[in-house]
Amino acid sequence: MTHTPDLSTAAWRKSSYSQGGDNNCVEVADGCTGLVPVRDSKTPTSRPLVFTAESWFTFVESVRGQEGA
C-alpha cells in the first residue's frame, strides 16, 4: 500500500516552463525520498499526484525527447 507523504510543509516549485505565470503550471515538491508529489497550481489544496522518482524521471525524459519533434 502506498501512502501519501505529509506535504503540509512542502516547498513547492513551479515548472521552469511556466514563464512566471501564477496559475497555469505544474508544481513539484522536493524532499520526499523516492517520491515526487505533483500538483496543479490552480488547485493547490487538491490531493497531489504522487509518482515514484523512477517513473517521474522516465516521464520527464520522454517529454524532453518530444521537444522540437
mmCIF file of the N, C-alpha and C atoms, coordinates in Angstrom:
data_MODEL
# 
_entry.id   MODEL 
# 
loop_
_atom_site.group_PDB 
_atom_site.id 
_atom_site.type_symbol 
_atom_site.label_atom_id 
_atom_site.label_alt_id 
_atom_site.label_comp_id 
_atom_site.label_asym_id 
_atom_site.label_entity_id 
_atom_site.label_seq_id 
_atom_site.pdbx_PDB_ins_code 
_atom_site.Cartn_x 
_atom_site.Cartn_y 
_atom_site.Cartn_z 
_atom_site.occupancy 
_atom_site.B_iso_or_equiv 
_atom_site.pdbx_formal_charge 
_atom_site.auth_seq_id 
_atom_site.auth_comp_id 
_atom_site.auth_asym_id 
_atom_site.auth_atom_id 
_atom_site.pdbx_PDB_model_num 
ATOM 1   N N  . MET A 1 1  ? 0.838  -1.175 0.000   1.00 0.00 ? 1  MET A N  1 
ATOM 2   C CA . MET A 1 1  ? 0.000  0.000  0.000   1.00 0.00 ? 1  MET A CA 1 
ATOM 3   C C  . MET A 1 1  ? 0.883  1.238  0.000   1.00 0.00 ? 1  MET A C  1 
ATOM 4   N N  . THR A 1 2  ? 0.556  2.201  -0.856  1.00 0.00 ? 2  THR A N  1 
ATOM 5   C CA . THR A 1 2  ? 1.309  3.447  -0.942  1.00 0.00 ? 2  THR A CA 1 
ATOM 6   C C  . THR A 1 2  ? 0.603  4.522  -0.127  1.00 0.00 ? 2  THR A C  1 
ATOM 7   N N  . HIS A 1 3  ? 1.365  5.234  0.661   1.00 0.00 ? 3  HIS A N  1 
ATOM 8   C CA . HIS A 1 3  ? 0.812  6.308  1.475   1.00 0.00 ? 3  HIS A CA 1 
ATOM 9   C C  . HIS A 1 3  ? 1.270  7.652  0.917   1.00 0.00 ? 3  HIS A C  1 
ATOM 10  N N  . THR A 1 4  ? 0.373  8.616  0.928   1.00 0.00 ? 4  THR A N  1 
ATOM 11  C CA . THR A 1 4  ? 0.746  9.960  0.520   1.00 0.00 ? 4  THR A CA 1 
ATOM 12  C C  . THR A 1 4  ? 1.579  10.570 1.638   1.00 0.00 ? 4  THR A C  1 
ATOM 13  N N  . PRO A 1 5  ? 2.750  11.103 1.300   1.00 0.00 ? 5  PRO A N  1 
ATOM 14  C CA . PRO A 1 5  ? 3.583  11.706 2.340   1.00 0.00 ? 5  PRO A CA 1 
ATOM 15  C C  . PRO A 1 5  ? 2.923  12.960 2.906   1.00 0.00 ? 5  PRO A C  1 
ATOM 16  N N  . ASP A 1 6  ? 3.297  13.335 4.118   1.00 0.00 ? 6  ASP A N  1 
ATOM 17  C CA . ASP A 1 6  ? 2.796  14.567 4.723   1.00 0.00 ? 6  ASP A CA 1 
ATOM 18  C C  . ASP A 1 6  ? 3.424  15.741 3.977   1.00 0.00 ? 6  ASP A C  1 
ATOM 19  N N  . LEU A 1 7  ? 2.603  16.481 3.261   1.00 0.00 ? 7  LEU A N  1 
ATOM 20  C CA . LEU A 1 7  ? 3.103  17.587 2.449   1.00 0.00 ? 7  LEU A CA 1 
ATOM 21  C C  . LEU A 1 7  ? 2.699  18.947 3.014   1.00 0.00 ? 7  LEU A C  1 
ATOM 22  N N  . SER A 1 8  ? 2.301  18.976 4.279   1.00 0.00 ? 8  SER A N  1 
ATOM 23  C CA . SER A 1 8  ? 1.823  20.219 4.883   1.00 0.00 ? 8  SER A CA 1 
ATOM 24  C C  . SER A 1 8  ? 2.898  21.300 4.936   1.00 0.00 ? 8  SER A C  1 
ATOM 25  N N  . THR A 1 9  ? 4.145  20.923 4.968   1.00 0.00 ? 9  THR A N  1 
ATOM 26  C CA . THR A 1 9  ? 5.230  21.908 4.997   1.00 0.00 ? 9  THR A CA 1 
ATOM 27  C C  . THR A 1 9  ? 6.088  21.846 3.739   1.00 0.00 ? 9  THR A C  1 
ATOM 28  N N  . ALA A 1 10 ? 5.585  21.190 2.715   1.00 0.00 ? 10 ALA A N  1 
ATOM 29  C CA . ALA A 1 10 ? 6.359  21.019 1.480   1.00 0.00 ? 10 ALA A CA 1 
ATOM 30  C C  . ALA A 1 10 ? 6.627  22.362 0.811   1.00 0.00 ? 10 ALA A C  1 
ATOM 31  N N  . ALA A 1 11 ? 7.794  22.470 0.243   1.00 0.00 ? 11 ALA A N  1 
ATOM 32  C CA . ALA A 1 11 ? 8.151  23.638 -0.563  1.00 0.00 ? 11 ALA A CA 1 
ATOM 33  C C  . ALA A 1 11 ? 7.917  23.253 -2.021  1.00 0.00 ? 11 ALA A C  1 
ATOM 34  N N  . TRP A 1 12 ? 6.897  23.835 -2.603  1.00 0.00 ? 12 TRP A N  1 
ATOM 35  C CA . TRP A 1 12 ? 6.532  23.526 -3.989  1.00 0.00 ? 12 TRP A CA 1 
ATOM 36  C C  . TRP A 1 12 ? 7.278  24.454 -4.931  1.00 0.00 ? 12 TRP A C  1 
ATOM 37  N N  . ARG A 1 13 ? 7.713  23.907 -6.053  1.00 0.00 ? 13 ARG A N  1 
ATOM 38  C CA . ARG A 1 13 ? 8.365  24.736 -7.065  1.00 0.00 ? 13 ARG A CA 1 
ATOM 39  C C  . ARG A 1 13 ? 7.627  24.555 -8.383  1.00 0.00 ? 13 ARG A C  1 
ATOM 40  N N  . LYS A 1 14 ? 7.591  25.631 -9.144  1.00 0.00 ? 14 LYS A N  1 
ATOM 41  C CA . LYS A 1 14 ? 6.866  25.617 -10.417 1.00 0.00 ? 14 LYS A CA 1 
ATOM 42  C C  . LYS A 1 14 ? 7.756  25.128 -11.542 1.00 0.00 ? 14 LYS A C  1 
ATOM 43  N N  . SER A 1 15 ? 7.119  24.630 -12.551 1.00 0.00 ? 15 SER A N  1 
ATOM 44  C CA . SER A 1 15 ? 7.815  24.209 -13.749 1.00 0.00 ? 15 SER A CA 1 
ATOM 45  C C  . SER A 1 15 ? 8.599  25.377 -14.334 1.00 0.00 ? 15 SER A C  1 
ATOM 46  N N  . SER A 1 16 ? 9.768  25.095 -14.853 1.00 0.00 ? 16 SER A N  1 
ATOM 47  C CA . SER A 1 16 ? 10.564 26.144 -15.494 1.00 0.00 ? 16 SER A CA 1 
ATOM 48  C C  . SER A 1 16 ? 9.897  26.638 -16.772 1.00 0.00 ? 16 SER A C  1 
ATOM 49  N N  . TYR A 1 17 ? 8.900  25.924 -17.254 1.00 0.00 ? 17 TYR A N  1 
ATOM 50  C CA . TYR A 1 17 ? 8.179  26.314 -18.457 1.00 0.00 ? 17 TYR A CA 1 
ATOM 51  C C  . TYR A 1 17 ? 6.969  27.193 -18.161 1.00 0.00 ? 17 TYR A C  1 
ATOM 52  N N  . SER A 1 18 ? 6.724  27.530 -16.900 1.00 0.00 ? 18 SER A N  1 
ATOM 53  C CA . SER A 1 18 ? 5.539  28.320 -16.554 1.00 0.00 ? 18 SER A CA 1 
ATOM 54  C C  . SER A 1 18 ? 5.678  29.782 -16.941 1.00 0.00 ? 18 SER A C  1 
ATOM 55  N N  . GLN A 1 19 ? 6.872  30.230 -17.221 1.00 0.00 ? 19 GLN A N  1 
ATOM 56  C CA . GLN A 1 19 ? 7.148  31.606 -17.641 1.00 0.00 ? 19 GLN A CA 1 
ATOM 57  C C  . GLN A 1 19 ? 6.604  32.621 -16.637 1.00 0.00 ? 19 GLN A C  1 
ATOM 58  N N  . GLY A 1 20 ? 6.682  32.285 -15.360 1.00 0.00 ? 20 GLY A N  1 
ATOM 59  C CA . GLY A 1 20 ? 6.292  33.211 -14.309 1.00 0.00 ? 20 GLY A CA 1 
ATOM 60  C C  . GLY A 1 20 ? 4.804  33.306 -14.052 1.00 0.00 ? 20 GLY A C  1 
ATOM 61  N N  . GLY A 1 21 ? 4.010  32.520 -14.739 1.00 0.00 ? 21 GLY A N  1 
ATOM 62  C CA . GLY A 1 21 ? 2.564  32.559 -14.522 1.00 0.00 ? 21 GLY A CA 1 
ATOM 63  C C  . GLY A 1 21 ? 2.206  32.076 -13.132 1.00 0.00 ? 21 GLY A C  1 
ATOM 64  N N  . ASP A 1 22 ? 1.145  32.632 -12.576 1.00 0.00 ? 22 ASP A N  1 
ATOM 65  C CA . ASP A 1 22 ? 0.754  32.261 -11.226 1.00 0.00 ? 22 ASP A CA 1 
ATOM 66  C C  . ASP A 1 22 ? -0.073 30.991 -11.166 1.00 0.00 ? 22 ASP A C  1 
ATOM 67  N N  . ASN A 1 23 ? -0.956 30.790 -12.124 1.00 0.00 ? 23 ASN A N  1 
ATOM 68  C CA . ASN A 1 23 ? -1.897 29.683 -12.019 1.00 0.00 ? 23 ASN A CA 1 
ATOM 69  C C  . ASN A 1 23 ? -2.021 28.855 -13.293 1.00 0.00 ? 23 ASN A C  1 
ATOM 70  N N  . ASN A 1 24 ? -0.954 28.637 -13.971 1.00 0.00 ? 24 ASN A N  1 
ATOM 71  C CA . ASN A 1 24 ? -1.046 27.889 -15.211 1.00 0.00 ? 24 ASN A CA 1 
ATOM 72  C C  . ASN A 1 24 ? 0.076  26.871 -15.359 1.00 0.00 ? 24 ASN A C  1 
ATOM 73  N N  . CYS A 1 25 ? 0.424  26.229 -14.259 1.00 0.00 ? 25 CYS A N  1 
ATOM 74  C CA . CYS A 1 25 ? 1.558  25.334 -14.382 1.00 0.00 ? 25 CYS A CA 1 
ATOM 75  C C  . CYS A 1 25 ? 1.487  24.168 -13.396 1.00 0.00 ? 25 CYS A C  1 
ATOM 76  N N  . VAL A 1 26 ? 2.430  23.312 -13.548 1.00 0.00 ? 26 VAL A N  1 
ATOM 77  C CA . VAL A 1 26 ? 2.609  22.158 -12.674 1.00 0.00 ? 26 VAL A CA 1 
ATOM 78  C C  . VAL A 1 26 ? 3.613  22.535 -11.596 1.00 0.00 ? 26 VAL A C  1 
ATOM 79  N N  . GLU A 1 27 ? 3.341  22.088 -10.376 1.00 0.00 ? 27 GLU A N  1 
ATOM 80  C CA . GLU A 1 27 ? 4.270  22.306 -9.271  1.00 0.00 ? 27 GLU A CA 1 
ATOM 81  C C  . GLU A 1 27 ? 4.722  20.952 -8.732  1.00 0.00 ? 27 GLU A C  1 
ATOM 82  N N  . VAL A 1 28 ? 5.971  20.903 -8.306  1.00 0.00 ? 28 VAL A N  1 
ATOM 83  C CA . VAL A 1 28 ? 6.571  19.683 -7.777  1.00 0.00 ? 28 VAL A CA 1 
ATOM 84  C C  . VAL A 1 28 ? 7.134  19.990 -6.397  1.00 0.00 ? 28 VAL A C  1 
ATOM 85  N N  . ALA A 1 29 ? 6.972  19.044 -5.471  1.00 0.00 ? 29 ALA A N  1 
ATOM 86  C CA . ALA A 1 29 ? 7.562  19.197 -4.134  1.00 0.00 ? 29 ALA A CA 1 
ATOM 87  C C  . ALA A 1 29 ? 8.817  18.338 -4.055  1.00 0.00 ? 29 ALA A C  1 
ATOM 88  N N  . ASP A 1 30 ? 9.881  18.942 -3.583  1.00 0.00 ? 30 ASP A N  1 
ATOM 89  C CA . ASP A 1 30 ? 11.145 18.222 -3.409  1.00 0.00 ? 30 ASP A CA 1 
ATOM 90  C C  . ASP A 1 30 ? 11.255 17.714 -1.976  1.00 0.00 ? 30 ASP A C  1 
ATOM 91  N N  . GLY A 1 31 ? 12.156 16.783 -1.766  1.00 0.00 ? 31 GLY A N  1 
ATOM 92  C CA . GLY A 1 31 ? 12.472 16.335 -0.423  1.00 0.00 ? 31 GLY A CA 1 
ATOM 93  C C  . GLY A 1 31 ? 11.718 15.117 0.063   1.00 0.00 ? 31 GLY A C  1 
ATOM 94  N N  . CYS A 1 32 ? 10.999 14.450 -0.810  1.00 0.00 ? 32 CYS A N  1 
ATOM 95  C CA . CYS A 1 32 ? 10.294 13.213 -0.445  1.00 0.00 ? 32 CYS A CA 1 
ATOM 96  C C  . CYS A 1 32 ? 11.082 12.049 -1.041  1.00 0.00 ? 32 CYS A C  1 
ATOM 97  N N  . THR A 1 33 ? 11.933 11.464 -0.265  1.00 0.00 ? 33 THR A N  1 
ATOM 98  C CA . THR A 1 33 ? 12.820 10.419 -0.750  1.00 0.00 ? 33 THR A CA 1 
ATOM 99  C C  . THR A 1 33 ? 12.075 9.340  -1.529  1.00 0.00 ? 33 THR A C  1 
ATOM 100 N N  . GLY A 1 34 ? 12.467 9.182  -2.793  1.00 0.00 ? 34 GLY A N  1 
ATOM 101 C CA . GLY A 1 34 ? 11.906 8.144  -3.640  1.00 0.00 ? 34 GLY A CA 1 
ATOM 102 C C  . GLY A 1 34 ? 10.557 8.477  -4.254  1.00 0.00 ? 34 GLY A C  1 
ATOM 103 N N  . LEU A 1 35 ? 9.996  9.643  -3.886  1.00 0.00 ? 35 LEU A N  1 
ATOM 104 C CA . LEU A 1 35 ? 8.679  10.044 -4.402  1.00 0.00 ? 35 LEU A CA 1 
ATOM 105 C C  . LEU A 1 35 ? 8.738  11.451 -4.968  1.00 0.00 ? 35 LEU A C  1 
ATOM 106 N N  . VAL A 1 36 ? 7.839  11.725 -5.924  1.00 0.00 ? 36 VAL A N  1 
ATOM 107 C CA . VAL A 1 36 ? 7.728  13.065 -6.494  1.00 0.00 ? 36 VAL A CA 1 
ATOM 108 C C  . VAL A 1 36 ? 6.255  13.468 -6.482  1.00 0.00 ? 36 VAL A C  1 
ATOM 109 N N  . PRO A 1 37 ? 5.850  14.307 -5.522  1.00 0.00 ? 37 PRO A N  1 
ATOM 110 C CA . PRO A 1 37 ? 4.483  14.822 -5.499  1.00 0.00 ? 37 PRO A CA 1 
ATOM 111 C C  . PRO A 1 37 ? 4.332  15.925 -6.551  1.00 0.00 ? 37 PRO A C  1 
ATOM 112 N N  . VAL A 1 38 ? 3.216  15.900 -7.269  1.00 0.00 ? 38 VAL A N  1 
ATOM 113 C CA . VAL A 1 38 ? 2.957  16.851 -8.346  1.00 0.00 ? 38 VAL A CA 1 
ATOM 114 C C  . VAL A 1 38 ? 1.539  17.391 -8.178  1.00 0.00 ? 38 VAL A C  1 
ATOM 115 N N  . ARG A 1 39 ? 1.364  18.705 -8.375  1.00 0.00 ? 39 ARG A N  1 
ATOM 116 C CA . ARG A 1 39 ? 0.027  19.288 -8.283  1.00 0.00 ? 39 ARG A CA 1 
ATOM 117 C C  . ARG A 1 39 ? -0.157 20.363 -9.345  1.00 0.00 ? 39 ARG A C  1 
ATOM 118 N N  . ASP A 1 40 ? -1.407 20.716 -9.565  1.00 0.00 ? 40 ASP A N  1 
ATOM 119 C CA . ASP A 1 40 ? -1.782 21.792 -10.478 1.00 0.00 ? 40 ASP A CA 1 
ATOM 120 C C  . ASP A 1 40 ? -1.826 23.079 -9.666  1.00 0.00 ? 40 ASP A C  1 
ATOM 121 N N  . SER A 1 41 ? -1.138 24.105 -10.113 1.00 0.00 ? 41 SER A N  1 
ATOM 122 C CA . SER A 1 41 ? -1.088 25.352 -9.350  1.00 0.00 ? 41 SER A CA 1 
ATOM 123 C C  . SER A 1 41 ? -2.453 26.024 -9.221  1.00 0.00 ? 41 SER A C  1 
ATOM 124 N N  . LYS A 1 42 ? -3.401 25.689 -10.083 1.00 0.00 ? 42 LYS A N  1 
ATOM 125 C CA . LYS A 1 42 ? -4.745 26.266 -9.981  1.00 0.00 ? 42 LYS A CA 1 
ATOM 126 C C  . LYS A 1 42 ? -5.529 25.683 -8.816  1.00 0.00 ? 42 LYS A C  1 
ATOM 127 N N  . THR A 1 43 ? -5.149 24.494 -8.362  1.00 0.00 ? 43 THR A N  1 
ATOM 128 C CA . THR A 1 43 ? -5.859 23.828 -7.269  1.00 0.00 ? 43 THR A CA 1 
ATOM 129 C C  . THR A 1 43 ? -4.857 23.306 -6.231  1.00 0.00 ? 43 THR A C  1 
ATOM 130 N N  . PRO A 1 44 ? -4.150 24.217 -5.565  1.00 0.00 ? 44 PRO A N  1 
ATOM 131 C CA . PRO A 1 44 ? -3.089 23.797 -4.645  1.00 0.00 ? 44 PRO A CA 1 
ATOM 132 C C  . PRO A 1 44 ? -3.560 23.017 -3.424  1.00 0.00 ? 44 PRO A C  1 
ATOM 133 N N  . THR A 1 45 ? -4.844 23.094 -3.090  1.00 0.00 ? 45 THR A N  1 
ATOM 134 C CA . THR A 1 45 ? -5.322 22.345 -1.929  1.00 0.00 ? 45 THR A CA 1 
ATOM 135 C C  . THR A 1 45 ? -5.836 20.958 -2.298  1.00 0.00 ? 45 THR A C  1 
ATOM 136 N N  . SER A 1 46 ? -5.889 20.660 -3.579  1.00 0.00 ? 46 SER A N  1 
ATOM 137 C CA . SER A 1 46 ? -6.303 19.319 -4.005  1.00 0.00 ? 46 SER A CA 1 
ATOM 138 C C  . SER A 1 46 ? -5.205 18.311 -3.707  1.00 0.00 ? 46 SER A C  1 
ATOM 139 N N  . ARG A 1 47 ? -5.598 17.065 -3.597  1.00 0.00 ? 47 ARG A N  1 
ATOM 140 C CA . ARG A 1 47 ? -4.630 16.000 -3.344  1.00 0.00 ? 47 ARG A CA 1 
ATOM 141 C C  . ARG A 1 47 ? -3.669 15.900 -4.534  1.00 0.00 ? 47 ARG A C  1 
ATOM 142 N N  . PRO A 1 48 ? -2.365 15.939 -4.271  1.00 0.00 ? 48 PRO A N  1 
ATOM 143 C CA . PRO A 1 48 ? -1.403 15.847 -5.370  1.00 0.00 ? 48 PRO A CA 1 
ATOM 144 C C  . PRO A 1 48 ? -1.310 14.420 -5.908  1.00 0.00 ? 48 PRO A C  1 
ATOM 145 N N  . LEU A 1 49 ? -0.811 14.312 -7.109  1.00 0.00 ? 49 LEU A N  1 
ATOM 146 C CA . LEU A 1 49 ? -0.445 13.007 -7.648  1.00 0.00 ? 49 LEU A CA 1 
ATOM 147 C C  . LEU A 1 49 ? 0.942  12.708 -7.113  1.00 0.00 ? 49 LEU A C  1 
ATOM 148 N N  . VAL A 1 50 ? 1.188  11.470 -6.734  1.00 0.00 ? 50 VAL A N  1 
ATOM 149 C CA . VAL A 1 50 ? 2.498  11.101 -6.200  1.00 0.00 ? 50 VAL A CA 1 
ATOM 150 C C  . VAL A 1 50 ? 3.068  9.973  -7.051  1.00 0.00 ? 50 VAL A C  1 
ATOM 151 N N  . PHE A 1 51 ? 4.212  10.250 -7.644  1.00 0.00 ? 51 PHE A N  1 
ATOM 152 C CA . PHE A 1 51 ? 4.884  9.297  -8.518  1.00 0.00 ? 51 PHE A CA 1 
ATOM 153 C C  . PHE A 1 51 ? 6.148  8.781  -7.838  1.00 0.00 ? 51 PHE A C  1 
ATOM 154 N N  . THR A 1 52 ? 6.585  7.605  -8.235  1.00 0.00 ? 52 THR A N  1 
ATOM 155 C CA . THR A 1 52 ? 7.908  7.169  -7.791  1.00 0.00 ? 52 THR A CA 1 
ATOM 156 C C  . THR A 1 52 ? 8.924  8.043  -8.514  1.00 0.00 ? 52 THR A C  1 
ATOM 157 N N  . ALA A 1 53 ? 10.065 8.228  -7.906  1.00 0.00 ? 53 ALA A N  1 
ATOM 158 C CA . ALA A 1 53 ? 11.107 9.044  -8.532  1.00 0.00 ? 53 ALA A CA 1 
ATOM 159 C C  . ALA A 1 53 ? 11.497 8.458  -9.886  1.00 0.00 ? 53 ALA A C  1 
ATOM 160 N N  . GLU A 1 54 ? 11.542 7.145  -9.977  1.00 0.00 ? 54 GLU A N  1 
ATOM 161 C CA . GLU A 1 54 ? 11.912 6.491  -11.232 1.00 0.00 ? 54 GLU A CA 1 
ATOM 162 C C  . GLU A 1 54 ? 10.887 6.768  -12.335 1.00 0.00 ? 54 GLU A C  1 
ATOM 163 N N  . SER A 1 55 ? 9.596  6.656  -12.023 1.00 0.00 ? 55 SER A N  1 
ATOM 164 C CA . SER A 1 55 ? 8.580  6.895  -13.050 1.00 0.00 ? 55 SER A CA 1 
ATOM 165 C C  . SER A 1 55 ? 8.542  8.373  -13.447 1.00 0.00 ? 55 SER A C  1 
ATOM 166 N N  . TRP A 1 56 ? 8.766  9.276  -12.503 1.00 0.00 ? 56 TRP A N  1 
ATOM 167 C CA . TRP A 1 56 ? 8.795  10.703 -12.831 1.00 0.00 ? 56 TRP A CA 1 
ATOM 168 C C  . TRP A 1 56 ? 9.970  11.012 -13.752 1.00 0.00 ? 56 TRP A C  1 
ATOM 169 N N  . PHE A 1 57 ? 11.131 10.441 -13.463 1.00 0.00 ? 57 PHE A N  1 
ATOM 170 C CA . PHE A 1 57 ? 12.312 10.633 -14.301 1.00 0.00 ? 57 PHE A CA 1 
ATOM 171 C C  . PHE A 1 57 ? 12.032 10.148 -15.721 1.00 0.00 ? 57 PHE A C  1 
ATOM 172 N N  . THR A 1 58 ? 11.416 8.980  -15.842 1.00 0.00 ? 58 THR A N  1 
ATOM 173 C CA . THR A 1 58 ? 11.085 8.430  -17.159 1.00 0.00 ? 58 THR A CA 1 
ATOM 174 C C  . THR A 1 58 ? 10.135 9.362  -17.901 1.00 0.00 ? 58 THR A C  1 
ATOM 175 N N  . PHE A 1 59 ? 9.121  9.882  -17.213 1.00 0.00 ? 59 PHE A N  1 
ATOM 176 C CA . PHE A 1 59 ? 8.176  10.814 -17.824 1.00 0.00 ? 59 PHE A CA 1 
ATOM 177 C C  . PHE A 1 59 ? 8.889  12.072 -18.321 1.00 0.00 ? 59 PHE A C  1 
ATOM 178 N N  . VAL A 1 60 ? 9.702  12.675 -17.469 1.00 0.00 ? 60 VAL A N  1 
ATOM 179 C CA . VAL A 1 60 ? 10.391 13.914 -17.847 1.00 0.00 ? 60 VAL A CA 1 
ATOM 180 C C  . VAL A 1 60 ? 11.322 13.679 -19.042 1.00 0.00 ? 60 VAL A C  1 
ATOM 181 N N  . GLU A 1 61 ? 12.041 12.585 -19.035 1.00 0.00 ? 61 GLU A N  1 
ATOM 182 C CA . GLU A 1 61 ? 12.931 12.272 -20.149 1.00 0.00 ? 61 GLU A CA 1 
ATOM 183 C C  . GLU A 1 61 ? 12.145 12.059 -21.448 1.00 0.00 ? 61 GLU A C  1 
ATOM 184 N N  . SER A 1 62 ? 10.983 11.455 -21.348 1.00 0.00 ? 62 SER A N  1 
ATOM 185 C CA . SER A 1 62 ? 10.125 11.245 -22.526 1.00 0.00 ? 62 SER A CA 1 
ATOM 186 C C  . SER A 1 62 ? 9.644  12.575 -23.087 1.00 0.00 ? 62 SER A C  1 
ATOM 187 N N  . VAL A 1 63 ? 9.247  13.479 -22.194 1.00 0.00 ? 63 VAL A N  1 
ATOM 188 C CA . VAL A 1 63 ? 8.805  14.807 -22.638 1.00 0.00 ? 63 VAL A CA 1 
ATOM 189 C C  . VAL A 1 63 ? 9.952  15.560 -23.288 1.00 0.00 ? 63 VAL A C  1 
ATOM 190 N N  . ARG A 1 64 ? 11.100 15.493 -22.691 1.00 0.00 ? 64 ARG A N  1 
ATOM 191 C CA . ARG A 1 64 ? 12.274 16.178 -23.274 1.00 0.00 ? 64 ARG A CA 1 
ATOM 192 C C  . ARG A 1 64 ? 12.586 15.635 -24.663 1.00 0.00 ? 64 ARG A C  1 
ATOM 193 N N  . GLY A 1 65 ? 12.379 14.351 -24.860 1.00 0.00 ? 65 GLY A N  1 
ATOM 194 C CA . GLY A 1 65 ? 12.639 13.736 -26.152 1.00 0.00 ? 65 GLY A CA 1 
ATOM 195 C C  . GLY A 1 65 ? 11.657 14.188 -27.216 1.00 0.00 ? 65 GLY A C  1 
ATOM 196 N N  . GLN A 1 66 ? 10.504 14.720 -26.807 1.00 0.00 ? 66 GLN A N  1 
ATOM 197 C CA . GLN A 1 66 ? 9.484  15.174 -27.743 1.00 0.00 ? 66 GLN A CA 1 
ATOM 198 C C  . GLN A 1 66 ? 9.660  16.642 -28.148 1.00 0.00 ? 66 GLN A C  1 
ATOM 199 N N  . GLU A 1 67 ? 10.520 17.366 -27.450 1.00 0.00 ? 67 GLU A N  1 
ATOM 200 C CA . GLU A 1 67 ? 10.714 18.779 -27.774 1.00 0.00 ? 67 GLU A CA 1 
ATOM 201 C C  . GLU A 1 67 ? 11.238 18.935 -29.185 1.00 0.00 ? 67 GLU A C  1 
ATOM 202 N N  . GLY A 1 68 ? 10.613 19.801 -29.909 1.00 0.00 ? 68 GLY A N  1 
ATOM 203 C CA . GLY A 1 68 ? 11.057 20.074 -31.267 1.00 0.00 ? 68 GLY A CA 1 
ATOM 204 C C  . GLY A 1 68 ? 10.662 19.014 -32.276 1.00 0.00 ? 68 GLY A C  1 
ATOM 205 N N  . ALA A 1 69 ? 9.915  17.996 -31.832 1.00 0.00 ? 69 ALA A N  1 
ATOM 206 C CA . ALA A 1 69 ? 9.530  16.908 -32.739 1.00 0.00 ? 69 ALA A CA 1 
ATOM 207 C C  . ALA A 1 69 ? 8.367  17.316 -33.605 1.00 0.00 ? 69 ALA A C  1 
# 
